[in-house]
Amino acid sequence: MKTVILSTALLCSGTLWADFNFGECSGSGTFAQHIDAYGTDTENAVVVGTIPKGIQGLKVTLSSDKDVDIRLYVANNKKIVHWPSGILNKGSKETKAYKGVDITYSGYNGTKGELGHEFIEVDGSTPTEFTTKVFGYRGGDVIVAYSWTGKDGCSIIGSGSSKDTVKSSRKGNNVIPPVSNSTMQAYLQIINAARAIPRSCGQYGYFPAVGKVSWSDKLYKAAYEHSQDMTRMNYFSHTGSGAESDWSGYALQKQSSPGDRIKHYNFNWTRYSENIIAGTVRDTAEKVINSWLNSPGHCKNIMDPNVTKVGLAHTQSNNTQYTHYWTQDFGRGN
């Protein structure tokens, strides 16, 4: 029996959670982080996550409408990316070697001169554990996006690297089957029954019972697209394959993100999150929801009081690494 699960969330209101998750051989994630203003105290910054040794092809991107700086440290608070005293500390893009790898920093003036839009890339395998921090000249919320192409000692089965997946020309048929009313009601009953029970979601703390969510055909379509793409291209990730079965991403000439897929089906969101799971025995929605509830990140998404809509989709194949692929998209909007 094989089962794997992933969750991601982009949170634009209410409580903000921050977390890197490098559990898979490759992948990507996005989270929001609140940053306080530190003015002239350049040594004060918010820790947004730890990057383990052995992460390959790493990129971390920061996006904010405030003037905030991304930073990178190693043990003993040694500054790799830091203004004014890091190994990389310039206002414009620069690349320098550190322990056998090249590290590229966008510069504190931001990508294309946009303050608050910065990135760090590591060309190779991270040679040691890194800590990422964010310094705020002005306080506000930032979006942290990250991706990696591999991990030392980790073998990707089925999909190959992200680059190889994009090159695939295997086609999807771009048909989304309608979900029956009985299936929709069954899904809603299971999801809302879970939301009606107070529970602990691990490191994310205690969640009281929350209100019901209603069905969204738009979120269902986004969820179905991703499940069928994972099934057709034999991979497992929040990031779409970039092949023609990744309908939203293929139209944009990129690998789709959860936000790309939701936007593609005209769901105008103020908040969204996505849970995915794949396995050989996860063949019913009840089993899937129970699995998610036993995983802190997925549990947090299910118990989020600030979402009002949901879509859940399932596809399956006997010719893939896993048999069943499920995607659940929550949202607030219309």
Secondary structure as GFF3:
##gff-version 3
##sequence-region A 1 334
A	DSSP	beta_strand	3	10	.	.	.	ID=ss1
A	DSSP	beta_strand	27	35	.	.	.	ID=ss2
A	DSSP	beta_strand	46	51	.	.	.	ID=ss3
A	DSSP	beta_strand	55	63	.	.	.	ID=ss4
A	DSSP	beta_strand	68	74	.	.	.	ID=ss5
A	DSSP	three_ten_helix	75	77	.	.	.	ID=ss6
A	DSSP	beta_strand	78	81	.	.	.	ID=ss7
A	DSSP	beta_strand	94	98	.	.	.	ID=ss8
A	DSSP	beta_strand	101	105	.	.	.	ID=ss9
A	DSSP	three_ten_helix	111	113	.	.	.	ID=ss10
A	DSSP	beta_strand	117	125	.	.	.	ID=ss11
A	DSSP	beta_strand	130	136	.	.	.	ID=ss12
A	DSSP	beta_strand	140	148	.	.	.	ID=ss13
A	DSSP	beta_strand	150	151	.	.	.	ID=ss14
A	DSSP	alpha_helix	162	167	.	.	.	ID=ss15
A	DSSP	alpha_helix	181	195	.	.	.	ID=ss16
A	DSSP	beta_strand	199	200	.	.	.	ID=ss17
A	DSSP	three_ten_helix	202	204	.	.	.	ID=ss18
A	DSSP	beta_strand	206	207	.	.	.	ID=ss19
A	DSSP	beta_strand	214	215	.	.	.	ID=ss20
A	DSSP	alpha_helix	217	233	.	.	.	ID=ss21
A	DSSP	alpha_helix	247	252	.	.	.	ID=ss22
A	DSSP	alpha_helix	258	264	.	.	.	ID=ss23
A	DSSP	beta_strand	269	279	.	.	.	ID=ss24
A	DSSP	alpha_helix	285	293	.	.	.	ID=ss25
A	DSSP	alpha_helix	296	302	.	.	.	ID=ss26
A	DSSP	beta_strand	309	316	.	.	.	ID=ss27
A	DSSP	beta_strand	324	333	.	.	.	ID=ss28
###
